[in-house]
Amino acid sequence: MTGLVTAALAAPGVIFAADAAPAKSPHTLTGNVGLFSQYIFRGLTQTNTDPALQGGFDYSHSSGLYAGTWLSNISWLTDTPAATGYTSSSLEWDMYGGYKGTFGSSDFGYDIGLLNYYYPGTHNTALFPGTVKADTLEGYGAVTWKWLSLKYSHSLNNKTFGVANSSGTYYLDLSAAYPLTEQLTLVAHYAKQKFKGSTGAFSNDANASYDDYKLGLTYALPKDFSVGGYFTGTSMNAAQKAFYTNASNTRFTGKDTLYRFRPEDFLTTMQHGAG
């Protein structure tokens, strides 16, 4: 009623404009942190079944440009030093950037970008000759439709996750996040990790390629919390299973497993005009 009274008391011919709503910022900064019963990457445990603390930050612009960083504890590089060459390494640090958008006003979208996996630590080629660093740069492109996505990631260097002479290696990922209710989401995934190249008689494809899958549920809680669980596994032949078996304790890193998580997202909108 205040607005009506003010208008009624205004002098004839004089218009009192309401305060303009603040312009919406084109910049958005989000963060996330999560505690997982273990870290599974492309079907393989990265923490030898131990818990993982993960988190990151993402910047996005209304134009579709985005960039971000993400970190997690790991142990896989030092679990088998004779195979990886690492005497110390406990962190995965990812850095990425790209552009995403939609095809017109349809439900179809696209996402293209670069992702760098960095593993700080001590890699000793004198002690473990023939090994290479695990740092990996991938270019990726994805097509999305509502809750479905198909993503292709292509290795741009010659040492994909510590596998030598592996230029051209790729990962093809079909994933779905289907909302069952407002809080409950069904998550499903099937992918193919295809290694290229060879070192002497050692074929990267015959020994390192495999398929992986995931099925699970996530449940949204108040204040941007969520909980969930996934069942993951891999499809490998005997040679591939031997390649992904931890030599120190003969544990197969691609074993079918169930893991749980509890992540939290938080959001900050940057001030209008910020760089």
N, C-alpha and C positions, 0 to 999 in steps of 0.2 A: 504493500500500500504506500510506502514511502515515495516510490517513483511517481505514483498517481498524484499524491498531494503536491509534490514538487512541481509537476507539470501544471497543476491547477493554479498554483501561486505564481507561476512565471508570467512576466509581462507579455502582452500580445505581440506576436511576431518575433519573440526571442526564444531560441532553442538551446536547451542545456544538454550537451552531449555527455553520455555516460563514459566512465573511464574505459579506454580501449584495453582489450585483453592483451596481455604480453605476447609478443610474437613467439611462436614455437621454435625452439632451437633446432637447427639441422644436425647438431652434434649429439651423439649419445655414447656414454661410457658405461659399460656393464662389467661386473665382476662375478666370479664364481669360486666356490671352494667346496670340496667334497672329501669324505672319508670312505674308502672302499675296502672291502675285505681282502682284495688283491687287485693288482693292475693287470688287466688283460688287453693286449693290443693285437689286433688281427688274429685273434684266436690263441695267442701265445702269452703265457704268464711272463710279466716283466719283473716281478718281485719274488719269484720262487715261492709263490702262494702266500707271502706275507702281506700285511695291510699296506695300503698306499694312501698318502695324503696328497691331494691334487688341487690346483687352483690356477686362475688366470684372469686376465683383463682383456676386454674387447672394445675397440672404438669403431663406430659406424657413422656414416654420413648419409643424409637423406638422398643423396645422389645415387647411392648403392655401393660406394667405396667403403672398405673396411680394413682393419688391421688388428692384430692381437698377439698375445703371448700366453703360454700355458706351461706349467711345470708339474713334475711328478717325481717322487723317489722311485728308483729302480735298483735292481741287483743283477740283472741278467748278464751284463758285461763282465762282472767280476766273479760270477758263479762258475764260469768256464774260461779262465784266463788263457789257457793253452790254445783255445779256439778263437778267442776274440783279441788277445794281446793286451788286454786292459788289466793293470794291477790295482787301479783305483778308479772308480766311477760310480756314483750313486744318484745321479740326477739326469733327467731328460728335460730339456728346455726347448720348447717349440716356439717358432716365430713365423707368422703368416700374414698375408694380405691379399686382397682380391677385389672383385667387383661382382655384385649380384643384382638381379632384377627380375622382372616378369616379361612375358611375351604379350604385349598389349595389355588388355584388361582380363586376360584369361587366367585360369588357375595354374598355368604352366610357368615355371621359372627356370632360371639358369644361375650358375655360380662358377666363376673361373678365378684361379689364383695360384700363388706359390706358397709352399710350406717347407720350412727348414727344420729338421730334427737335429738338435745339437746335444752332444753327450760330453760335457767337460770331465776331465780326468786324466790319468796317466796311461798312455798307450806306448808300450815298450816293444819296438820291433827288433831291438838287439836281443832281448830275451826270448821273444816269440816271433821269429822271422816268418815272413809270408802272410802275416795278419795285416789288416788295414783298419783304419778308423771307421766307426759306425755312423758318423755324421752323414746325413742324407738330405738332399734337396729334391723335392717333387713339385711338378706342375700338375694342376688338377682342373677338371671341368665336370660339372654336374648338371643334370636336367632333373627338375622336380615337378611333381604334380600333387597338390594338396599334402597328403601324408606319405607320399611315395617319392623315392629319389634313386637315381642311377648315377654313380660317380666313378670317374676314371682318373687314377693317379699314376703319373709317369715319372720314373726316376731320371733325374737330369745329371747325375754323376756316375762314376764308375765303381762305386763301393757301397752299394745299397745295403744299409744296415750291417755293414761289416763283411758283406760278401763281395769278394774281389772280382773285377772284370764283369760287372753286372749292369753295364749301361743298357738302357732300354727296358729294364724291369718295370712291370706295371702291376697295379692292384685295381680290380674291377669290383665294385661294391653296389649291391642292390639292397636298399634298406627301406623299412616302413615303420612309421610311428602312428598307429591307428587309435584315435580316441574312442574308448569304449563308453566313458562317461566324462563329465567335466573334470573329474579328478584322476581317473584311471586310464592309462594309455598302454596299449599292447605294442611291444617293440619286437621287430623281427629283422633278420639280416642274413644274407648269404653272399659270399665273396670269393674271388679267385686271386691268389697271390702267384704271379707268374714271373720267375726269375729268368733272365737271359744271360748268355755268355758262358764262358768256361775258363778254367785254368789248367792247362795241360789236358789230361784225360778226365779231369773232374768237371762234370756237367752241372752247372748251377740249376738248370731246369729239373734234371733227374733227381737231384738231392735236396733242393731248397724250395721248390714250388709246392703249393698245397691249396686246398679250399678250406674256408672256415665259415662257421654259422653261429647265430645267436638268437635266442628267444627269451623274452622276459616281459615284466610289467613295471611301470612306474606309477607312483601315487603322489599327487600334489597335495601338500600340506599348507596351512596358513603361513603367511609372511615369507613366501618364496622358498620354503623348504620343500623337499620331496624325498621319498624313500623308494627303494625298488630292489629288484633282484633279476639276474640274468642266468640262463644256462648257455654255456658256450662250448664249442668243440671244433675239431679239425678233421679233415679227411686226408690221410697220407698213406703212402706205401711204406714198406719196411725201410728202404734207404732214407726216405724223408724223415721218418720217425727217429732213426739213428742220428740224423743230422741235428735234430731239435731235442735231443736228450742231453740233460745236464750231466757232464762227465764226472762231476765231483760227488753226486749222490744218485746217479742213474735215474733221475726224475725226468719224465717226458714233459716238456714245457707246453705241448699242445693238447694235453689231456682234457677230456670232457670234464667240465667243472661248473659249479654253481657259485656265484659270488653276489654280494650285497653291497649297496651303497646308500649314502645319505648326503647328497649335495645341497648347497644353498646358493641361490643367485641373488645378487643385489644390483641395483640400478641407480645411476646418477645421470641426470641430464645436464650437459655442459651449458654454460652461459651463452646466450645468443651472441654470435660474432666471434666466438673463441676460435683460435687457429687449430 
